[in-house]
Amino acid sequence: MSNNSSSSSTGIGFTGLLTIVFIVLKLIGTINWTWWWVLSPLWISAGITIVILAAMFIVALIRKDI
């Protein structure tokens, strides 16, 4: 008898956890930041991803021309 059990674990990740912590701290009044800074882990991560994808696209275009 074979044991073919597979488990997959999906977590919230560091960025998601940090965002939730910032939101909770904002809502209970511990920090007095604007919502832009409270949600900054999300948009900073998205910005880094966009920059990396753009760089990969540019490199692919340059390599195609050679």
VOGUDO-325325 format. One line per 3 residues: number of its first residue (from 0); their letters; for each residue z, y, x of N, C-alpha, C, O. Coordinates in nm, 2 decimals. Atoms other than C-alpha are relative to their C-alpha. Last residue first. Example, Ala and Ser with C-alpha at 12.3 -4.5 7.8 and 13.67 -1.06 7.14 Angstrom:
<sites>
1> SA> 0.00:-0.11:-0.09:0.71:-0.11:1.37:0.08:0.11:-0.08:0.09:0.22:-0.03; 0.00:-0.12:0.09:0.78:-0.45:1.23:0.00:0.12:0.09:0.07:0.12:0.19
</sites>
This chain:
<sites>
65> IDK> 0.03:0.03:-0.14:-3.07:4.09:2.12:-0.10:-0.12:0.00:-0.13:-0.17:0.11; 0.10:-0.08:-0.06:-3.09:4.23:1.77:-0.04:-0.04:0.14:-0.16:-0.01:0.18; 0.12:0.04:0.07:-2.89:3.95:1.61:-0.12:0.08:0.06:-0.23:0.02:0.07
62> RIL> 0.05:0.13:-0.06:-2.61:4.00:1.86:-0.13:-0.05:-0.06:-0.21:-0.11:0.01; 0.05:-0.03:-0.13:-2.58:4.37:1.76:-0.05:-0.13:0.07:-0.15:-0.13:0.13; 0.13:-0.08:0.00:-2.57:4.29:1.39:-0.05:0.02:0.14:-0.17:0.01:0.16
59> AVI> 0.10:0.09:0.05:-2.30:4.02:1.44:-0.14:0.07:0.00:-0.24:0.01:0.03; 0.03:0.09:-0.12:-2.09:4.25:1.66:-0.12:-0.09:-0.05:-0.20:-0.12:0.03; 0.07:-0.08:-0.10:-2.11:4.52:1.38:-0.04:-0.09:0.12:-0.16:-0.08:0.17
56> FMA> 0.13:-0.02:0.06:-2.01:4.26:1.11:-0.09:0.08:0.11:-0.21:0.05:0.12; 0.08:0.13:0.00:-1.72:4.14:1.32:-0.14:0.02:-0.05:-0.23:-0.04:0.01; 0.03:0.02:-0.14:-1.60:4.50:1.38:-0.08:-0.13:0.01:-0.18:-0.14:0.09
53> ALI> 0.11:-0.10:-0.04:-1.63:4.57:1.01:-0.04:-0.03:0.14:-0.16:-0.02:0.17; 0.12:0.05:0.06:-1.42:4.25:0.93:-0.12:0.09:0.03:-0.23:0.04:0.06; 0.04:0.13:-0.07:-1.15:4.35:1.18:-0.14:-0.05:-0.06:-0.22:-0.09:0.02
50> VIT> 0.05:-0.04:-0.14:-1.14:4.71:1.04:-0.05:-0.12:0.07:-0.15:-0.12:0.14; 0.13:-0.06:0.01:-1.12:4.58:0.68:-0.06:0.04:0.13:-0.18:0.02:0.16; 0.10:0.10:0.04:-0.84:4.34:0.76:-0.14:0.06:-0.01:-0.23:0.00:0.04
47> IGA> 0.02:0.07:-0.12:-0.64:4.62:0.94:-0.11:-0.11:-0.03:-0.20:-0.13:0.06; 0.07:-0.08:-0.10:-0.68:4.84:0.64:-0.04:-0.07:0.13:-0.15:-0.06:0.18; 0.14:-0.01:0.05:-0.57:4.57:0.40:-0.09:0.08:0.09:-0.20:0.04:0.11
44> SIW> 0.06:0.13:-0.03:-0.26:4.51:0.61:-0.15:-0.01:-0.05:-0.23:-0.06:0.02; 0.02:0.01:-0.15:-0.18:4.88:0.62:-0.07:-0.14:0.03:-0.16:-0.14:0.11; 0.13:-0.07:-0.04:-0.25:4.90:0.24:-0.02:0.00:0.15:-0.13:0.01:0.19
41> LPS> 0.12:0.05:0.06:0.00:4.63:0.16:-0.12:0.07:0.04:-0.22:0.00:0.08; 0.04:0.13:-0.06:0.27:4.71:0.41:-0.13:-0.06:-0.06:-0.20:-0.12:0.01; 0.07:-0.01:-0.12:0.25:5.08:0.29:-0.03:-0.14:0.07:-0.14:-0.16:0.13
38> LVW> 0.10:0.10:0.01:0.37:5.01:-0.06:-0.09:-0.01:0.12:-0.19:-0.07:0.13; -0.06:0.12:0.05:0.70:5.19:-0.01:-0.10:-0.11:0.00:-0.08:-0.23:0.03; -0.07:0.06:-0.11:0.53:5.45:0.21:0.06:-0.13:-0.05:0.07:-0.23:0.03
35> WWT> 0.10:0.03:-0.10:0.28:5.55:-0.06:0.06:-0.08:0.11:0.01:-0.18:0.16; 0.05:0.13:0.02:0.56:5.52:-0.32:-0.11:-0.04:0.09:-0.14:-0.16:0.11; 0.11:0.00:0.10:0.73:5.81:-0.16:-0.05:-0.14:-0.02:-0.03:-0.23:0.06
32> WNI> 0.14:-0.01:-0.04:1.05:5.73:0.02:-0.10:0.02:-0.11:-0.06:-0.01:-0.23; 0.05:-0.11:0.08:1.41:5.80:-0.09:-0.15:0.03:0.05:-0.18:0.14:0.07; 0.10:-0.09:-0.08:1.56:5.48:0.03:-0.06:0.10:-0.10:-0.08:0.07:-0.21
29> TGI> -0.05:0.00:-0.13:1.88:5.32:-0.12:-0.09:0.08:0.10:-0.05:0.15:0.19; -0.04:-0.13:-0.05:1.80:5.43:-0.47:0.05:0.00:0.14:0.10:0.10:0.19; -0.15:-0.01:0.00:1.81:5.09:-0.64:0.05:0.13:0.06:0.17:0.16:0.06
26> LKL> -0.05:0.00:0.14:1.44:5.11:-0.72:0.15:0.02:-0.01:0.20:0.07:-0.11; 0.04:-0.12:0.07:1.34:5.22:-0.37:0.06:0.01:-0.14:0.11:0.11:-0.18; -0.08:-0.11:-0.06:1.54:4.94:-0.20:-0.04:0.13:-0.07:0.05:0.22:-0.09
23> VIF> -0.13:0.01:0.05:1.38:4.69:-0.44:0.09:0.11:0.05:0.17:0.17:-0.02; 0.00:-0.04:0.14:1.03:4.82:-0.37:0.14:-0.01:-0.06:0.19:0.08:-0.13; 0.01:-0.14:0.01:1.09:4.81:0.01:0.01:0.05:-0.15:0.07:0.15:-0.18
20> VIT> -0.12:-0.07:-0.04:1.22:4.46:-0.01:0.00:0.15:-0.01:0.09:0.21:-0.06; -0.11:0.02:0.11:0.93:4.35:-0.22:0.13:0.06:0.04:0.20:0.12:-0.04; 0.03:-0.09:0.11:0.68:4.51:0.03:0.11:-0.02:-0.11:0.15:0.08:-0.17
17> LLG> -0.03:-0.14:-0.04:0.85:4.34:0.32:-0.02:0.10:-0.11:0.05:0.19:-0.13; -0.14:-0.01:0.00:0.83:4.00:0.15:0.05:0.14:0.03:0.14:0.19:-0.03; -0.04:0.00:0.14:0.46:4.05:0.07:0.15:0.01:-0.01:0.20:0.08:-0.09
14> TFG> 0.04:-0.13:0.06:0.39:4.15:0.43:0.04:0.01:-0.14:0.10:0.11:-0.19; -0.08:-0.12:-0.05:0.58:3.87:0.58:-0.03:0.13:-0.07:0.06:0.20:-0.11; 0.04:-0.06:-0.12:0.43:3.59:0.37:0.08:0.12:0.04:0.16:0.17:-0.05
11> IGT> 0.03:-0.14:0.03:0.47:3.50:0.01:-0.04:0.07:0.12:-0.11:0.17:0.11; -0.12:-0.09:0.00:0.45:3.13:0.08:-0.05:0.14:-0.03:-0.17:0.17:-0.05; 0.05:-0.14:-0.01:0.20:2.86:0.00:0.12:0.09:-0.02:0.20:0.08:-0.11
8> SSS> -0.10:-0.10:0.02:0.30:2.51:0.09:-0.07:0.14:0.01:-0.13:0.17:0.11; 0.04:-0.13:-0.05:0.07:2.22:0.06:0.10:0.10:-0.04:0.16:0.10:-0.15; -0.07:-0.11:0.05:0.18:1.86:0.04:-0.05:0.13:0.06:-0.09:0.14:0.18
5> SSN> 0.02:-0.12:-0.08:-0.02:1.56:0.08:0.08:0.11:-0.07:0.09:0.12:-0.19; -0.06:-0.12:0.06:0.08:1.21:-0.02:-0.03:0.12:0.09:-0.01:0.12:0.21; 0.09:-0.12:-0.02:-0.15:0.93:0.07:0.05:0.12:-0.07:-0.01:0.18:-0.16
2> NSM> -0.08:-0.12:0.05:0.10:0.65:0.11:-0.08:0.12:0.03:-0.07:0.18:0.14; 0.01:-0.12:-0.08:-0.10:0.33:0.14:0.07:0.12:-0.06:0.08:0.13:-0.19; 0.00:-0.12:0.09:0.00:0.00:0.00:0.00:0.12:0.09:0.08:0.14:0.18
</sites>
